[in-house]
Amino acid sequence: MICNNCSHKCDIPEGSSGICHARSCRNGAIVCDNYGHVTSLALDPIEKKPLARFYPGSKILSTGSYGCNMHCMWCQNDSISRGYVDSEVLSPQELVDIALNTRERGNIGIAYTYNEPSVGYEFVRDCAILAKEHDLVNVCVTNGMLDSHRFCELLSYIDAYNIDLKTGIASKYEDIGGDIDLIERNIESAHRAGKHVELTTLVVPDFNDDIDDFKRIINFIAALDRMIPLHITRFFPAGDMKDVPPTKLQILYDLKQIAEEKLKYVYLGNV
């Protein structure tokens, strides 16, 4: 059975899962196995998503599940991205109720984050629809790999995105299970739809820390809209790269200077 949730189009045998570990084939149908499975739940500053120019100073209920459709060696959330982990099961109504009950603590809505939220598309969709009915904002922190049709379906309910733009080179994206054309197309769709969009590039040693790669990222963003905020974040040892030292600060400063030649809003993270 073909899963059409992302560009991998996994052909999943009965009783097995796709590469995201969150979707499987059961009784001849594709099932979202992580539906309602919440591994992380926290009231975070909006800036932590990171979103620098969307309701600054506010807080947002942040939730995550398990699974991911990419395999970045440096994953900072590998404990939940690579398969099932113990979790609490919540219905969309229960999650929205928690969001409503934290309004008095400054909460403005729900952020779908931590793992890759799009592998649990159905749960994100159902929660986002219900959240909008209660005037809560929806934020999606994503790698941008959701199937374009589904991405556009979700646009009606998502208010803001932070989308990873990991590299400007297609072959490098392929090495980690990504599709640069799909990701850039989804970024463009969100921007055209008038959604608040911010982008993040985690600078990883010997992967995307060269200037030519970075300039491709900047040129793509600038051609779309120089007002789109870019977060340049520092790698710290994680995932399968625990023995690799953090990104040198000078590299981040140099890349920020390059980005500021074409972009209005550039932020450094993890420094």
C-alpha positions in Angstrom: 0.0 0.0 0.0 1.4 3.4 -1.0 1.6 6.1 1.6 1.1 9.5 0.0 1.9 11.6 3.0 5.3 12.8 1.8 7.6 12.5 -1.2 9.0 9.2 -0.2 5.7 7.5 -1.2 6.6 4.4 0.9 5.2 1.1 -0.5 4.3 -0.4 2.9 3.6 -4.1 3.3 0.7 -5.2 5.5 1.7 -4.9 9.2 4.8 -2.8 8.5 5.7 0.9 8.9 7.1 3.4 6.5 10.5 5.1 7.0 8.9 7.6 9.4 7.9 4.9 11.9 4.7 6.7 12.4 2.5 5.4 9.5 1.8 1.8 8.7 -0.4 -0.5 6.6 -3.2 -2.2 8.6 -6.0 -4.2 6.9 -5.1 -2.8 3.5 -5.1 0.9 4.6 -2.5 3.5 5.6 -2.9 4.3 9.3 -1.4 7.1 11.4 0.0 5.1 14.3 1.1 8.1 16.3 -2.3 9.7 16.3 -2.8 11.4 19.7 0.5 10.0 21.1 2.0 12.9 22.9 5.7 12.5 23.9 6.3 16.1 24.8 4.1 18.9 26.1 5.3 22.3 27.4 4.3 25.9 27.6 7.2 27.6 25.7 8.2 31.1 24.8 7.2 31.7 21.2 10.8 32.6 20.5 11.9 29.1 21.3 10.2 27.6 18.2 12.0 29.8 16.9 9.6 32.6 15.8 11.1 36.0 16.3 8.3 38.1 14.7 5.1 36.4 15.5 3.5 37.5 18.7 6.8 38.3 20.4 6.9 37.9 24.1 4.0 35.4 24.2 3.9 31.7 25.1 2.6 28.8 23.2 1.6 25.2 24.2 4.1 23.0 22.3 3.4 19.4 21.6 5.2 16.6 19.8 4.8 12.9 19.1 7.3 10.5 17.6 8.6 9.8 14.1 10.3 11.6 11.2 10.5 11.2 7.5 14.1 12.4 7.3 17.3 10.9 8.8 19.6 13.7 9.8 22.7 12.3 11.5 22.8 15.3 13.8 19.1 15.1 15.0 18.7 16.9 18.2 15.5 15.0 19.0 16.6 11.5 18.0 15.0 10.0 21.1 11.6 10.7 19.6 12.2 11.0 15.9 13.4 7.5 15.2 10.5 5.4 16.4 7.9 4.7 19.0 8.5 5.8 22.5 6.3 5.9 25.6 3.7 8.5 25.3 0.4 9.8 26.7 -2.6 9.6 24.4 -4.7 12.7 24.1 -7.7 13.4 21.9 -7.8 16.7 19.9 -10.4 18.0 22.3 -8.2 17.1 25.3 -5.2 18.9 23.8 -7.3 22.0 22.9 -8.7 22.0 26.5 -5.2 22.1 27.9 -4.4 25.0 25.5 -7.5 26.9 26.7 -6.7 26.2 30.3 -3.2 27.8 29.9 -4.4 31.0 28.4 -4.3 32.7 31.8 -0.5 31.9 31.7 0.0 33.7 28.4 -0.7 30.9 26.0 -1.9 31.9 22.5 -2.3 28.5 20.9 -0.7 25.3 19.9 2.7 24.6 18.3 3.2 21.2 16.6 6.9 20.6 17.0 9.7 18.5 18.6 9.4 15.6 16.3 8.3 16.0 12.6 4.6 16.9 13.0 3.6 16.2 9.4 4.1 12.4 9.8 1.1 12.7 12.1 -0.8 14.8 9.7 -4.3 13.6 10.7 -3.8 14.5 14.3 -2.3 17.9 13.5 -5.2 18.6 11.1 -7.9 17.6 13.6 -6.3 19.6 16.5 -5.7 22.7 14.3 -9.4 22.7 13.1 -10.6 22.5 16.6 -8.1 25.1 17.9 -9.3 27.6 15.3 -12.9 27.2 16.5 -11.7 28.4 19.9 -9.6 31.3 18.5 -6.3 29.7 19.3 -3.4 30.2 16.9 -1.7 27.2 15.3 2.1 27.0 14.7 3.8 24.3 12.7 7.6 23.7 13.1 8.4 21.4 10.2 11.0 20.1 7.8 8.6 21.0 5.0 8.3 17.4 3.6 4.5 17.1 3.7 2.9 16.2 0.4 2.0 19.5 -1.4 -1.7 18.7 -1.6 -1.9 17.9 2.1 0.3 21.0 2.9 -2.2 23.2 1.1 -5.1 21.6 2.8 -3.5 22.4 6.2 -2.8 26.0 5.2 -6.3 27.1 6.1 -5.7 26.3 9.8 -2.0 27.1 10.4 -1.2 30.7 11.2 2.6 30.5 11.3 5.4 28.2 10.2 9.0 27.7 11.0 10.4 25.6 8.2 13.9 24.1 8.2 15.9 24.9 5.1 18.8 22.5 5.8 20.8 23.1 2.6 20.6 24.7 -0.8 21.9 21.6 -2.6 19.5 18.9 -3.8 22.0 16.0 -3.5 22.7 16.9 0.1 19.0 16.9 0.9 18.7 13.5 -0.8 21.5 12.2 1.5 19.3 12.9 4.5 16.0 11.8 3.0 14.8 15.2 1.9 13.4 16.7 -1.4 14.5 20.2 -1.9 11.9 20.9 -4.7 9.0 19.9 -2.4 10.3 21.8 0.5 10.9 25.0 -1.4 7.5 24.6 -3.1 5.8 24.3 0.3 7.7 27.4 1.6 6.5 29.3 -1.4 2.9 28.1 -0.9 2.8 29.2 2.7 4.2 32.6 1.9 1.7 33.1 -1.0 -1.1 32.1 1.3 -0.2 35.0 3.6 1.0 32.9 6.4 3.7 34.0 8.7 6.8 32.2 7.7 10.2 32.0 9.3 13.0 29.7 8.2 15.8 28.0 10.1 19.2 26.7 8.9 21.2 24.7 11.4 24.8 25.0 10.4 26.4 21.6 10.7 30.2 21.1 10.3 31.2 19.5 7.0 27.5 19.4 5.8 26.3 22.9 5.1 28.9 25.2 6.6 30.4 26.2 3.2 29.6 29.6 1.7 28.5 28.4 -1.7 25.8 26.2 -0.1 24.7 29.0 2.2 24.4 31.5 -0.6 22.0 29.2 -2.4 19.8 29.3 0.6 20.0 33.0 0.9 19.3 33.5 -2.8 16.2 31.4 -2.7 14.8 33.3 0.3 15.7 36.7 -1.1 14.0 35.9 -4.4 10.8 34.9 -2.6 10.8 37.8 0.0 13.7 39.5 1.7 11.4 40.2 4.7 11.2 36.5 5.6 13.2 36.0 8.9 16.0 33.5 8.9 17.4 31.8 12.0 21.0 30.6 11.6 21.5 28.2 14.5 24.6 26.6 15.9 25.1 22.8 15.9 25.9 21.1 19.1 26.9 17.4 19.4 23.8 15.2 19.0 22.3 12.2 17.3 25.0 10.2 15.5 27.4 13.2 15.6 28.0 13.3 19.4 31.8 13.4 18.8 31.7 16.4 16.4 32.5 19.7 18.1 30.0 22.6 17.9 30.0 24.9 14.9 32.6 27.5 15.3 31.1 30.9 16.3 33.1 32.8 13.7 31.5 30.7 10.9 28.0 31.8 12.2 29.0 35.4 12.4 30.4 35.3 8.8 27.2 33.6 7.5 25.0 36.1 9.3 26.9 38.9 7.6 26.4 37.3 4.2 22.7 36.8 4.9 22.2 40.4 5.9 23.4 41.6 2.5 20.1 40.3 1.1 17.7 39.6 4.0 16.1 42.1 6.4 15.8 39.9 9.5 18.6 37.5 10.4 19.0 35.9 13.8 21.6 33.7 15.4 20.5 30.8 17.6 22.2 28.5 20.1 25.0 31.0 20.7 
